[in-house]
Every structure is written in C-alpha cells, then in structure tokens.
Amino acid sequence: MLLQTTTNTLIDLSQKTDGSQDRAAFAKDVAEGLSQRPKKLSSRYFYDANGSRLFQQIMSLPEYYLTRAEYSLLQQHRAAMVEAFAAGGFFHLVDLGAGDAMKTKLLLGELTKKGKDFDYVPLDISGAAMRELSRDLQQTYPEIYVQAVVAEYITGLQWLGQHLPKRKVVLFLGSNIGNFERQEGQKFIRQIRQHLQPGDLFLLGVDLTKDPATILAAYNDASGVTAAFNLNLLERINRELGGNFDLDAFSHFPLYDPQEGVMHSFLVSEREQEVYLEATQARYTFAAWEAIHTESSHKYTLQQATDMGRTAGFEFVTSYLDEKGGFADMLFKAV
Ligand code: AVI
C-alpha cells in the first residue's frame, strides 16, 4: 500500500488484521512463557501505548544515562559522521526503529546544513510514529525527501533491499541490539548485512560495559518508572488477554551480571498464587518468590561489538564515543 503525504511518502507493510491474529500470537507466547521453568515473557510486549509512554519517561531519568550519552556523542561527532556517510555521493539514510528520530535529527540537521545529497528512510513498526515523524519533518526539513516505512525489521529490510537502488547508510541506534540475546543479535546484524551491498555503511549504537553499579542504577531508578514499565507487561496481559494478575503481588527485580555483561529484569511473585487467562482458558501457578524473566539488556566491550560486525560481513571503520566512554556508535562498512 502506498500513501502520499504532502510530498513525503509513507509505505505501510504492516499486516492489517482486525487484531485477532496479534492477540492470538501474544496469548500463545504468554502461555508458553508462563508454562516454562524458569518462566519468561518477551520484552517485545513492553511497548503498548502505556509502555511506550513509560519508556519515554525512562529516557529522561537521571539514572538512565544511555539516551543522553548517545545524544551527546552524536552532537560531538556529527560533523565527522556526516562526512563519512556522504563521501560516496548520494545515499539513502535508513533508520531502523526510528520512533520520533530525536537523535537522528542531529544528523539530519548537519546533513542539511552541509548540503549533502541524501534521502531519509525511517522504519518503524508503529504507523502512528511514522505518520507523525513524516509530518514533523515536512515542517522542520521540507528539503528532505522522507520515505517512511511501517514494518517489522525483517520485512522492512527486504523492502529496502528491493526498492532502494542507491548506496545505503543504515542506522541502528539506541542500544536496541542489547535487547537481543547475543546469538540472536549476531544473526540480526548478519540479516542487515545480507540486504546491503559492498560499500554500504552501518552505524550501530552499543552500550559499553562499565561500573556495574552505574548499569544497575539505570534499570532500578529511585522514582520507580522502570518498575512501572516492567509491571505494565502484566497490566497489558490483564487488559488484552483477560488475565487476573494482582499487580501488588509482583515486584520488579533487576540484576546485572558483570561477567556476562547482561542486565536481567525479572518480575518476582511475592507469594504463592495462581493466575487465570481468559484467552487461553488456563491457570498458571507461581510459587512464593518465583520469578519471570522479562528482559535482557546486553552490554558490549568495543572488541565484542567490533567482532560482531566483522562476523556479520562488515569491515570496522571507526567508533564514536561519548566523553565518558560509556556508549559507542560503531561505524562499519559492508565488504
Ligand atoms: C529499548 N532498550 C534499549 C532499553 C534498554 O536499555 O534495554 C529498554 C529498557 N528497559 C528498561 N529500561 C530501558
């Protein structure tokens, strides 16, 4: 489906259903996760409207350094980045999981100021976010041609491979790679590479290993926003799948493993209890203090991140770090 906005384009590749397929897939994942030992739920279900709003709040928490660090490194290195991107002439700037493009706008501003020849292709599963971004950029940067794509990552990548003929620079910012398990992250970067041509560029945002106390605090903020974000998953199950989770009987428990470099988030059942889901017509039992694993946020060393890019078929170009050396945007070139 192709819709024209004023001059920009919106390509909607999302599966249009009445929602029943999404609900069935959600119910199946939840039933499987709650029947497993140990129990788990996928963090991909965090982001309903309320979860997305809570994540916006997380990004401005004093403890959650990630967003500020990446924003500041982009401010500091944008001129160098833009020169590296534009060295081969015209390019498509592809932004995977663009959202409101808060950070990418720093690059868009710099590219425009320097008169570089490019178009912008934000890709996100949220149609509302892509429509809003397209409108917003039409106002702020009318000179930039925006082709917003509404799609899951893999569908979107296939579309890019088939429809964008010119050189590509792909951004995957915000430490989103951290929410993939290591092997899955490696696989995903290989998939990105498979949809690119030799010479195309890839900029990957990674949160680096650092003082474990700093990392733990980022996922255990004093004001309890991260706890609400985690618990919202149970609220969503109650609302969308007819669950009867008692939110007061579960608590947020974050745990950083400094040897593995991974932040784990759990929801812990504070008592023995049983939960019923209308969607599956089944009951799930919890022992006192039994935990559900809800999210992994992997941290990388510069070497690990470099190796991940190389293994996927990229050559390492350079890394741009924030002034504290805690966050990196790593630039790779497809070979
Ligand atoms: C989206 N993602 C990179 C965030 C992270 O840091 O893993 C999600 C998040 N979870 C808790 N706080 C933020």
Residues whose N, C-alpha, C, O or C-beta is under 5 A from the ligand:
A	BS01	AVI	I58 G174 S175 N176 S297
